[in-house]
Amino acid sequence: MKPTANRILVVDDDAAVREMLTRVLAGEGYLVWPAANGTVALEIIAAQKIDLVLLDLNLPHESGWDIFEKLAMENPLLTVIIITARSNQLFTALGAGVGALLEKPLNFPQLLQTIARLLAEPVESRRARTAGGPADFQYLHGQRKERKKTKP
């Protein structure tokens, strides 16, 4: 187990996915908070220092994009990885300034590499990405891995 103090919030309405992600991330030494919906996620964020959010788009009551917007308003430098089974989210994700877009089914080694890379990312890079500037963006589609550079 790697010693780390990084705190990850897992937001997914599917209990099996939440449980599996929590188990895998905790096994890597991360502190993990699971949330079944956006309301719970926002409550956790208000009460805990969170370093990274894994956010599903299909949530009850509000969409993942609505929750992302609220998270970004409260803490624009918070790193968010969108995890989804929805297709055609790439351009929305690029425009929103998320750290990465990972389509389900998730490839856990690639997910863990993406998390480690984003947690180590300099604040200046996060700031550039959220402002729509050039940034390193990771898109994982199925078993294929693509890295795209965004342009201002």
Legacy VTK file of the C-alpha trace (Angstrom):
# vtk DataFile Version 3.0
C-alpha trace
ASCII
DATASET POLYDATA
POINTS 152 float
0.000 0.000 0.000
1.367 3.398 -0.999
1.392 5.981 1.783
-0.581 9.013 0.697
-2.922 11.559 2.184
-4.783 12.218 -1.059
-8.537 12.288 -0.611
-10.824 11.119 -3.389
-14.574 11.542 -3.665
-16.328 8.852 -5.742
-19.742 9.978 -7.021
-21.749 7.250 -8.758
-25.357 6.163 -8.312
-24.456 2.505 -8.965
-23.630 0.952 -5.570
-21.498 -1.795 -7.153
-19.370 0.739 -9.059
-18.974 2.928 -5.939
-17.979 -0.068 -3.850
-15.508 -1.384 -6.425
-13.870 2.031 -6.951
-13.704 2.627 -3.188
-12.054 -0.756 -2.623
-9.513 -0.303 -5.440
-8.600 3.256 -4.421
-8.366 2.428 -0.712
-6.113 -0.491 -1.671
-3.812 2.053 -3.332
-3.642 4.067 -0.109
-6.116 6.816 -0.971
-8.678 8.098 1.521
-12.032 7.613 -0.212
-15.485 9.083 0.349
-18.323 7.456 -1.634
-21.448 9.416 -2.636
-24.570 8.035 -4.335
-25.740 11.401 -5.675
-24.808 15.026 -6.142
-26.415 16.247 -2.916
-24.295 13.884 -0.820
-21.208 14.775 -2.878
-21.694 18.501 -2.233
-22.183 17.833 1.501
-18.937 15.854 1.627
-17.056 18.579 -0.270
-18.362 21.183 2.199
-17.139 19.125 5.171
-13.887 17.564 3.886
-10.806 18.634 1.981
-11.006 16.614 -1.236
-8.123 16.435 -3.734
-9.863 14.714 -6.649
-13.405 13.763 -7.656
-14.455 10.800 -9.796
-17.840 11.932 -11.098
-20.386 9.856 -12.986
-22.707 11.779 -15.301
-25.835 9.649 -14.766
-26.983 10.682 -11.317
-30.461 10.921 -9.799
-32.094 14.384 -9.474
-29.242 16.368 -11.095
-26.881 15.412 -13.890
-23.176 14.970 -13.278
-22.581 18.101 -15.381
-24.818 20.105 -12.999
-22.831 18.801 -10.028
-19.555 19.538 -11.836
-20.689 23.128 -12.355
-21.427 23.538 -8.636
-18.105 21.945 -7.666
-16.216 24.209 -10.085
-17.949 27.314 -8.738
-16.997 26.421 -5.154
-13.452 25.271 -5.935
-12.318 25.968 -9.512
-8.981 24.188 -9.014
-10.528 20.935 -7.764
-9.492 18.120 -10.087
-12.449 16.224 -11.551
-12.379 13.067 -13.635
-15.621 12.324 -15.446
-16.453 8.608 -15.538
-19.388 7.713 -17.739
-21.064 5.185 -19.968
-22.445 8.075 -22.061
-20.922 8.585 -25.457
-20.196 11.913 -27.130
-18.999 13.724 -23.994
-15.483 14.557 -25.190
-16.087 18.121 -26.395
-18.232 18.977 -23.377
-15.472 17.659 -21.093
-12.780 19.610 -22.935
-14.819 22.803 -22.755
-15.650 22.327 -19.069
-12.035 21.989 -17.971
-12.209 18.529 -16.414
-8.937 16.692 -15.831
-9.911 13.589 -17.788
-12.826 11.760 -19.361
-12.931 8.003 -18.795
-15.612 5.981 -20.479
-16.970 2.839 -18.851
-16.095 0.040 -18.649
-13.136 1.428 -16.719
-9.614 0.175 -17.228
-8.296 0.236 -13.641
-4.548 0.461 -14.391
-5.214 3.440 -16.686
-7.586 4.974 -14.136
-4.927 4.722 -11.411
-2.263 6.214 -13.720
-4.605 9.087 -14.602
-5.375 9.764 -10.932
-1.667 9.764 -10.007
-0.823 12.077 -12.920
-3.579 14.546 -12.089
-2.782 14.584 -8.373
0.831 15.442 -9.256
-0.221 18.127 -11.759
1.072 21.632 -10.999
-1.508 24.218 -9.942
-0.590 26.318 -13.006
-1.688 23.482 -15.303
-5.012 23.134 -13.461
-5.514 26.878 -13.659
-4.811 26.856 -17.434
-7.229 23.968 -18.014
-10.075 25.584 -16.057
-9.501 28.891 -17.865
-9.696 27.189 -21.266
-5.981 27.497 -21.936
-3.649 24.803 -23.261
-3.594 21.778 -20.975
-2.845 18.086 -21.050
-6.173 16.244 -21.178
-6.652 12.501 -20.984
-9.472 10.695 -22.757
-9.824 6.961 -22.237
-12.305 5.354 -24.576
-12.745 1.664 -23.892
-9.371 -0.039 -24.101
-7.864 2.701 -26.277
-5.935 5.562 -24.684
-5.699 8.957 -26.342
-4.026 12.094 -25.048
-5.083 15.384 -26.506
-3.571 18.842 -26.174
-6.175 21.544 -25.949
-5.646 24.922 -27.521
-6.819 28.288 -26.262
LINES 1 153
152 0 1 2 3 4 5 6 7 8 9 10 11 12 13 14 15 16 17 18 19 20 21 22 23 24 25 26 27 28 29 30 31 32 33 34 35 36 37 38 39 40 41 42 43 44 45 46 47 48 49 50 51 52 53 54 55 56 57 58 59 60 61 62 63 64 65 66 67 68 69 70 71 72 73 74 75 76 77 78 79 80 81 82 83 84 85 86 87 88 89 90 91 92 93 94 95 96 97 98 99 100 101 102 103 104 105 106 107 108 109 110 111 112 113 114 115 116 117 118 119 120 121 122 123 124 125 126 127 128 129 130 131 132 133 134 135 136 137 138 139 140 141 142 143 144 145 146 147 148 149 150 151
